Amino acid sequence: MKIATKGRVVIVGGAIMGSFCAWSLRRAGFTGPIAVVEKDPTYQYSSTALSAAGIRTQFGTPENIRMSLFGADMFRNIKTIFGEDADVGYRERGYLILGTPEQAGARKAAAQMQRENGADILALDAQQLQARFPGIRFDDVGIGTLGARHEGWFDAWSLLTLVRRAARQLGVEYIAAAVAGFDTRGCAINGVRLSNGDVLACELCVLAAGAQSGRLAAGLGIDLPVVPKKRTVFCFKTPFTLPNFPMLFDTSGIWIRPEGEGYIGGIQPPQDRDADADGDFEPHHELMEEMFWPRLAKRIPAMEELRLQRAWAGHYEVNTLDHNGVVGPHDELSNLIFATGFSGHGVMHAPAVGRGVAELVTAGGFQSIDLSALGWERIRDAEPLVEAIVY
Ligand SMILES: Cc1cc2nc3c(=O)[nH]c(=O)nc-3n(C[C@H](O)[C@H](O)[C@H](O)COP(=O)(O)OP(=O)(O)OC[C@H]3O[C@@H](n4cnc5c(N)ncnc54)[C@H](O)[C@@H]3O)c2cc1C
């Protein structure tokens, strides 16, 4: 990996990934100019602003577990890192992921692997679950795995605001413009073309454009399989609230967690209604009646009387090869670094990805968490690093 010296680093996309890359570069001692190019400074359509902002350590890939642990540690110590007024509303209530009796063996093995990688996961049977979570039905459940620590949710907007402010204070420049294309010379990008006609000279370019990353990479002739998939979040109230409610992932595919006075929840649309969603942010309203509500009522009968408040949709930046992020340099355009493709787990992993990218740029390789398994080579060679636990 080429180590940047004093030339400009241009980061494409200024939401959570791009901002953590910029801030981490400064923290790692990079003193050259850093420009973050963001086409929409309101972030209204960014995945970051529209996410459910959960953090879990229950993954099938060790790298994802370690990145989550790093994120959770940051959220716990947010004031030490970002100052006394910093608050990202971190609630460490755990993910409760339910499994059928047939899945119990595999899920216990996964929990063991997660523990070996530093997570704190309990594997509970139906009786233990019932004692902990009255109000939820567990009669068809064979196992529930619960993160006792390092899992829960936070406020993604507050986190983005904090890291952007901190990056700016360290001299990072945010440019409000869209990246329209790239200039290359030999095996390197030497200019980033903006919609306002400017061309930014660059020594290194970081692609952190979320769901648009695949489209931008195509402009360089690179086939990066990252596409926008629409995911809807329903926001609702129920006649009562259950105490200590976790982030619940049901065997039926629905998820639900507390938010303010009520709850948010959702479900992945069926494949035949999950086309690439470029520019489409209209919620999948019909999924509430068709799929979400009946399944929720089955699991938590008293929630049958929910009152829908609103719904919104955002885009997952789905890596269609394996649902894992792509982090690291391209093999031919060696000054292009990917930080994208996290397929619905990018907010929780952004702190660790930022640090990893900063290590690549300042030290020439990963120092803290070895993220090389997430590199471009597996995409080039179509050798998936499959993440089995996806939602
Ligand atoms: C409904 C939903 C729920 C989710 N829940 C979770 C969760 O619980 N936990 C979790 O960790 N993750 C979750 N995610 C995923 C998470 O939001 C993303 O993985 C993460 O936000 C990716 O961050 P990003 O900065 O790469 O992308 P984004 O936040 O999308 O930012 C990319 C930025 O690039 C900018 N951009 C794009 N093209 C250009 C261009 N040509 N020029 C300049 N700028 C450009 C965009 O304007 C945007 O601001 C969820 C996502 C959704 C939609």
The ligand as a MOL file (V3000), in Angstrom:
LIG
                    3D

  0  0  0     0  0            999 V3000
M  V30 BEGIN CTAB
M  V30 COUNTS 53 58 0 0 0
M  V30 BEGIN ATOM
M  V30 1 C -33.2340 1.4310 7.2290 0
M  V30 2 C -31.7810 1.2130 7.5550 0
M  V30 3 C -31.4230 0.6540 8.7690 0
M  V30 4 C -30.0770 0.4740 9.0790 0
M  V30 5 N -29.7410 0.0000 10.3040 0
M  V30 6 C -28.4440 -0.0830 10.6560 0
M  V30 7 C -28.0830 -0.4790 11.9480 0
M  V30 8 O -28.9280 -0.7800 12.7850 0
M  V30 9 N -26.7660 -0.5120 12.2560 0
M  V30 10 C -25.7880 -0.1700 11.3420 0
M  V30 11 O -24.6050 -0.2220 11.6860 0
M  V30 12 N -26.1180 0.1870 10.0990 0
M  V30 13 C -27.4060 0.2480 9.7280 0
M  V30 14 N -27.7450 0.6230 8.4720 0
M  V30 15 C -26.6950 0.7550 7.4650 0
M  V30 16 C -25.9400 2.0460 7.6230 0
M  V30 17 O -26.8430 3.1140 7.6260 0
M  V30 18 C -24.9220 2.1770 6.5100 0
M  V30 19 O -24.1300 1.0060 6.4450 0
M  V30 20 C -23.9990 3.3630 6.7550 0
M  V30 21 O -24.7340 4.5160 7.0250 0
M  V30 22 C -23.1000 3.5920 5.5750 0
M  V30 23 O -22.4550 4.8210 5.7520 0
M  V30 24 P -21.8200 5.5660 4.5220 0
M  V30 25 O -21.2120 6.8060 5.0250 0
M  V30 26 O -20.9750 4.6020 3.7800 0
M  V30 27 O -23.0590 5.8250 3.5690 0
M  V30 28 P -24.1070 7.0360 3.5660 0
M  V30 29 O -24.5590 7.3640 4.9240 0
M  V30 30 O -25.1580 6.7120 2.5620 0
M  V30 31 O -23.2280 8.2080 3.0480 0
M  V30 32 C -22.7460 8.2730 1.7340 0
M  V30 33 C -22.6550 9.7250 1.3910 0
M  V30 34 O -22.0570 9.8690 0.1060 0
M  V30 35 C -22.6740 10.9490 -0.5460 0
M  V30 36 N -22.4800 10.7800 -1.9870 0
M  V30 37 C -23.0020 9.8100 -2.7720 0
M  V30 38 N -22.6160 9.9980 -4.0440 0
M  V30 39 C -21.8440 11.1190 -4.0560 0
M  V30 40 C -21.1620 11.8380 -5.0630 0
M  V30 41 N -21.1970 11.4700 -6.3590 0
M  V30 42 N -20.4670 12.9370 -4.7090 0
M  V30 43 C -20.4120 13.3370 -3.4120 0
M  V30 44 N -21.0630 12.7070 -2.4180 0
M  V30 45 C -21.7520 11.6030 -2.7380 0
M  V30 46 C -24.1320 10.8530 -0.1370 0
M  V30 47 O -24.7950 12.0880 -0.2710 0
M  V30 48 C -24.0250 10.3950 1.3150 0
M  V30 49 O -24.0940 11.4480 2.2370 0
M  V30 50 C -29.0800 0.8290 8.1340 0
M  V30 51 C -29.4400 1.4000 6.9100 0
M  V30 52 C -30.7740 1.6030 6.6230 0
M  V30 53 C -31.1420 2.2340 5.3100 0
M  V30 END ATOM
M  V30 BEGIN BOND
M  V30 1 1 1 2
M  V30 2 1 2 3
M  V30 3 2 2 52
M  V30 4 2 3 4
M  V30 5 1 4 5
M  V30 6 1 4 50
M  V30 7 2 5 6
M  V30 8 1 6 7
M  V30 9 1 6 13
M  V30 10 2 7 8
M  V30 11 1 7 9
M  V30 12 1 9 10
M  V30 13 2 10 11
M  V30 14 1 10 12
M  V30 15 2 12 13
M  V30 16 1 13 14
M  V30 17 1 14 15
M  V30 18 1 14 50
M  V30 19 1 15 16
M  V30 20 1 16 17
M  V30 21 1 16 18
M  V30 22 1 18 19
M  V30 23 1 18 20
M  V30 24 1 20 21
M  V30 25 1 20 22
M  V30 26 1 22 23
M  V30 27 1 23 24
M  V30 28 2 24 25
M  V30 29 1 24 26
M  V30 30 1 24 27
M  V30 31 1 27 28
M  V30 32 2 28 29
M  V30 33 1 28 30
M  V30 34 1 28 31
M  V30 35 1 31 32
M  V30 36 1 32 33
M  V30 37 1 33 34
M  V30 38 1 33 48
M  V30 39 1 34 35
M  V30 40 1 35 36
M  V30 41 1 35 46
M  V30 42 1 36 37
M  V30 43 1 36 45
M  V30 44 2 37 38
M  V30 45 1 38 39
M  V30 46 1 39 40
M  V30 47 2 39 45
M  V30 48 1 40 41
M  V30 49 2 40 42
M  V30 50 1 42 43
M  V30 51 2 43 44
M  V30 52 1 44 45
M  V30 53 1 46 47
M  V30 54 1 46 48
M  V30 55 1 48 49
M  V30 56 2 50 51
M  V30 57 1 51 52
M  V30 58 1 52 53
M  V30 END BOND
M  V30 END CTAB
M  END
